[in-house]
Amino acid sequence: MNKVIVAPKAQGDLLEIRDYISDELQNTAAAKKAVAKITKKIRILQEHALMGAPLASVSDANSDERFLVSGSYLIFYHVNGSDVFIDRVLYGRRDYLRVLFGDSIKEETE
């Protein structure tokens, strides 16, 4: 079984998702459901660390980062041995490459 480690930024992302849905959209039940769905998907990585697609398969990013889709959200992670590091959880329509890599990804693709 793999050990799943959730980075502080990813923890913050989950809190932001919960707060946005709960506060801005005024739907506490949907907020809890969305976060529960994401965490359930993350738990699957304990048994199937390579389940997610490589980020390089959908971008020019030269990275070991992988991702899973959970509803409208993308879970970004990398694997090191038997450790799975959850790096970020981002809304799928967000410019996630810029969030993950800053302007360096822009330079690679231009």
Secondary structure, DSSP 8 states (H G I E B T S, - for coil): --EEEE-HHHHHHHHHHHHIIIIIS--HHHHHHHHHHHHHHHHHTTT-TT-SEEGGGTSS-----EEEEETTEEEEEEEETTEEEEEEEEETTS-HHHHHHTTHHHHHH-
